[in-house]
Amino acid sequence: MAFSFGFSGDDIDAESSGDVQAGAAAAAAAAAQTGDEQQQPALMEARALDVDELLSTLPSKISYSSIEIVSPKERRLLIPRRELFDIRMQLMAEDGGGDDTDTTLAGIDSSDIKTNVYEGGFKSWECSVDLAKLLLDWGPRKDIDDLCRVDHVVELTLSLPVQLGCGTALPTLTLFQYALREALPIYFTLADYNASVLRLVTLPNLLLTFARVSSLIPNTADPGDLDITPSLLAAFRAALSSVGMTLTLIAGAWSPRLVDLVPVTSGGTSDMGTLVLAAETIYSPAALERFADTLVPILKRCRMGKAMLGAKRIYFGVGGSVGAFKEAASAMGAVAYDIDNSGVELGRGGQGGVERVLMEVQMM
């Protein structure tokens, strides 16, 4: 089953409306009711990817543009992102005619999500921009939530940051640039359903952020190219190693297996402060259930754990909603609540739009 969130254009920018198209969503829901979901491919099992191996597949040059993130406190950050046309060129150059390449190209050329096949990771979704805006203010704060107290970021999203469903990883990139500038020894874990997204988008975007922080590319909104040289890759690895920063990339479905792949201390539990980041991960009942089943065990195993989520209040015709996710989290011993007075400009549902929400999740 495929459906679209209805975002216009090749990829969104910070000013996109991101409205859900009711017709497309309703068609998806109707297809599900006819039993099409029974014929969906099996979920792909989660697996860790080798970062060095992925770096070795990059072409000699990658093209990028930048998205400007403006926080509620008027902090501004230009985040470089690999261009979609550049990904197409790489795929066509290395195309062996396989199904995986066909699926990847189809994902780039369409805004549709195809259940259990492609989960939208090539696009920068609107709620991920909302979350990045909030994090841009959050990172420099000098209180209990200061990033310096976070050891692990997961993007799903966590700190350890972990980002679940990371795709272009705008929320993690916001924290990653700050961690590089401040030389913070943080574990970054990024998870996406599709390994091709991690290889072609997520990791190149991390490399582009490193290049910008290191003044290897200009800090301007102009598009440009980055030469991928052995010296650049060596400098990237050395910069992470010198401060004890770690990258973990995980491909596959949200599941107990994915939880097992997220780094912990040798004792099997984590005393680290873990921040999980995620956007647009609760769009359907099945998705929000799998997401909650993955998120809560990660939060349970660490002493200081919190998740920050961006989502639509309701995904019309597809079935996911903030209310349903809050109920699922509560049933598992967690509390999910709206972040009030964040200062981030969110849609309020007027003129056919859909209200957007920023949430935090913690264990009770």
N, C-alpha and C positions, 0 to 999 in steps of 0.2 A: 504494500500500500504506500502510495506517495501522496504528499500534500505540501502545501506552501503556506508560509506565514505571510506572504503577500508583500514583502519588502520590494520596493522598486529599484531598478538600476542594477548595475553589475555588482555593486557592493555598497553598503550604506556608508554615510559619513555622519558626523555628530549631529547634523540638522535633519536627518531623515525622519519621516513620520512613523514608519514601521507599522502601519495599521494592518490588522489581520483581515484578509479578504474572506468574508463570510461564505461566499459561494464556493470557493475552493475548499475551505474547511468543512463545509457541510457535505460536499461531495466526498471528502475523505471519510467523514463519519458514516455516510451512507454505504460506502464501500466496505467499511469494517462490519457494518450490520449484516451485510450479505455473506459474511464468513470469509472474506478475502484474507483476514489476518491469520486464518488457519493455514494459509499457503505461504506465509512469509518464510524467508530463509532462517536457518538457525542462527542464534546470536554468536558472534565471534568471541572466542575465549580471550580474556585479558592476558597480555604478555608484555614484558619489559623489552624495550628496544635499546640497542647499543648506540650511544650518542656519537662515538667516533665513526662507526660504520655509516650512520646517516650523514655526517659531515662529509664523508668521502664521496657521497653521491651528488654533491652540489656541483653545478656547472662552474665555469671559470668566472662568470659574472652574473649577478642578479640585479634586477631592476626593482625600484621601490618608489612608493609615494608616502606621504605622511598624513596622519590624521591628528588634528589638534584637539586635545582634551583640556577643557576649561573647568576648573573646580568651582564649587560654590563660593570659595574665598578668592576667586579670580586668579588662582595659580594656573599657569599654562604649561602644557607639555606637548611637544611634537613627537609622536610615536611613528617611527618608520615601519611600513608594512610592505611585504613583497607584493608586487603587482600580479594580478590574475593572468594577464597575457603572458607574463614571463614564465609562470608555472605551465601554461599550455605549451609554450615553446619547448620547455625542458621535456615534457611528457612526449611530445611529438618526436623530439630528437632521439629519445631512448625507447620509443614504442616498439614493443615486441608483438603487438597485436593481441595481448592477453585480455581476459575479462576484467582484471583489476585496473588496467589502464583505461578501458572503456568506461568503467564505473567512475573512476576519478575524473575523467574529462566530462562525463555527464554531470557530476557534482559541481564542477566549476561553471558549466554552462547553464545551470538551472538553479533556481532558488528552492526547488522542491527538496523535501526530506523523504527518503525512501527507507521505510522501517526495516531495521536490521541489516541495511546495506550501506546507506550514507546518511549521516546525521548533521549535515549542514556546516561542517567545520571550515569550509573555504570562505565563508562570508563572515563579516563583522556584524553581529547582531546588535540591535539597538540597546537591549538591556545590558550588554557587556560594556557599552559606552557609559551608561548610567553608573555602573559599578566602578569603572575606571575613574570617573569624576569624583566619586566619593573617596576612593583610595588615594587620590592625589592629595587631598587634604589630610587624610588619615596617616599617611606614611611619616610626615615630619613631626607629628604630635609627640610631646614629651610627657606622656602619662602612662598609666598601666597598660594601655593598648599600643604603646609605641612599637614600631616594627623592630626596634633593637631587642625587644623582649620576645620576638617571634623567631623560633628556630626553624620552622618548617611551613612553607606555603604550598598548598595543593590546589591546582586549578583543574579540576572539576567544576573550583580553585582552592590549596591549603598553605600556614607559616610555621615550621616546615611549610611555606605556602603549598597547598595542593589545589590545582584547578581541575575540576571535573568538567568534561565537555569543553576543553580549552579552545580548540580551533585556532583562530588568529591570536588568542591569548592577550587581549588588550588589558584586562585587569592585572594579570601577572606581569606583563611588560611594564606597567606603571610602578609596581613594587621592585621589579628587577633593576630598572635604571637607578632607583633610589639605593638599593642594596649595593650596586656597583660603585656608586659615588661615595657611599659611606663605608665601603669595605666590610660589609656585614657577612658573617659566616652562616648563611642560611641554606637549608635544603629546599630546593624548588622541585615539586613534583607536578607534572602536567600530563593529564590523561585525556585522550580523545578516542572515540570509537574506531576511527579510521587511521591506520598507520600511515597512509599516504598524506593525510593532513599534517601529522607530526613531522614527517620528512620534508614536505614541500612548503609548509607555511609556518608552523609553530617554531621549529628550530631555526630556520632562516630569519624569522622575526627577532628571536633572541640574539642572533648574531648581528643583525642590523642595529639593535639597541646598544649592544656592546660597542659597535663601530661609532655610533653617535656619541656615546658617553666618552669614548676615547678620542673624539675629534677626528676620526678617520673619514667621516662624511659630515657635510655642513649641517648645522642646526637651523635649517630653513625649511619652508614648506615646498620648495621646488623638488620635483621628482629627480631621481638620479640613478646611478649604477654603483654597485660595490664590487670591486674585484676580489674574487675568492682565491687568495694565494696561500701557500703553505705557511708563510710568516703570519698572516692574519689568523689562521686557525690555531697556530701555535700560541699566539698572543692571547686568543680567546681562552684556550685551555689554561694557560699560565695565570691569567687574571682570576679565574675561578679558583684554581688550586691555591694561589697565594693567600687567599682569605678563608679558605675552607668552605667555599660555596660548592654545592652539589646539585646537578641536574639529573632528574629521573623522568623518563618518558615512558608512558604506558599506553598501549593500544588495546582496544577491545571493550567488551560490554561491562557496565557497572555490575559488580558481583562480588561475592566473598573472595574470589580469586584476585580481583583488582585490589581489594583491601589488603590482602596478604603481600602485594607487591609494593605498597606504599612504605617507605623506609621507617623503621623504628629502631630504638636502641637495642643492644644485644640481649637485654632481659625480656624482650618481647612486648614491652609497653614503653610509652614515651613520656618523659618528664618535660619534653619540649612544648613550647606554646605552638599549637597547630592552628593555622587559619585556612579554612577551606573556602574557595571562591567558585562560584558557578553562576551562569546566566542562561536563561531560556532552557532549563533542564527539566521542567515540570509540565511540558506542553500537553501530555496525554496521561490518562490513568496508569497505563503500563510504565511509561517513562518515570513518572513521579514516584511510583512504588519502588522501582529498581534504584532510583536515585536515593530515596530515603534509606533503603536497605544497605546502601553503600556508605552514605554519609554518616549515619548514626554510629556504626561500629568504629569508624575512624575517630569520631569525637569521643567515644567511650574510652578509648585506650590511652588517651593522653590527659595529663593533669590540667592543662589549660588549653581548651579547644573551643573554637568558635567558627561558625560558617557565616559568610556574607553572600547573599543571593540577589540576583536581579531577575525579575519575571513579570509577565503580564498578570493582571488580577484574574483574568479568565481567558482561556483559549477557546473561543466560540467554535462549536462544531467539532472540535478535536477532543474536548473533555477534560483537559487539565485545568487546574485553578489553584490559586494561593490557598483558598479555604481547604481544599482537599489535601494539599500538602501539609498544612498545619495539623490537620487531623491525623495524617499518617505519622508525622513526627511525634505528636503527643502520645500516640499508641505505643511508640517505641521508647518513651521516657525522655523525649527532647521537647524543648519549647521553641517555637518559631514565632517571631513577632516582627511587625513592621518597624522600620527605622523612621521614627517621626522627626520632622524638622531637619532632614538631612541637608536641605538647601539645594539638592539636585532637582532641576526642573523635570517633572514627570508628567506624562499625559494623564488627564483626568477623565477621559472617556467622553468628552464632548465632541459633537459633530461627527459621530460615527467612529471616533477613535477608541482605543482600548487603554484603560488605565494601567500604568506601569508601577511596580512596587520594588522597593529595596527592603530586604529582610535580614535579620540575624537569627542564627540557630545555635542553641547551647543545650547541654544536658541539664535536666532538672536537678 
